[in-house]
């Protein structure tokens, strides 16, 4: 699973150690010690990531249906 951060920024959940909200920013602390940042709140990151997965599954289903018709 991927967390969707900014417009085209994703991080695989296995790399994430913690999400920490401080002020107007959420720090994404990675297992290797590095830190990423986003303006989104942790719950917003979770919702956006879930929506991303649902859209991907819907698209994959559509592509599979088209392939099965051929």
Phi, psi and omega in degrees: 000144179247144170267132179266118182260253179279191188317301182235035181244123181231154174218135180288136186301331179294340179275345188271131175263317183201155170245124183233120179270127177218116182066234181260019186222146173249125176270131174256106183269122183265157183299334180277004178095348179281165183228135173248164180224149175215155176277349182283147174285154181307319180294327177291319177301315180298315181295315180297321180293319178296318178297321178300315180296316180298318178296320179296318179294321179295317178295317179298320178297317179296316179297319179297316179300317179296320179292324179292335181284339185277000000 
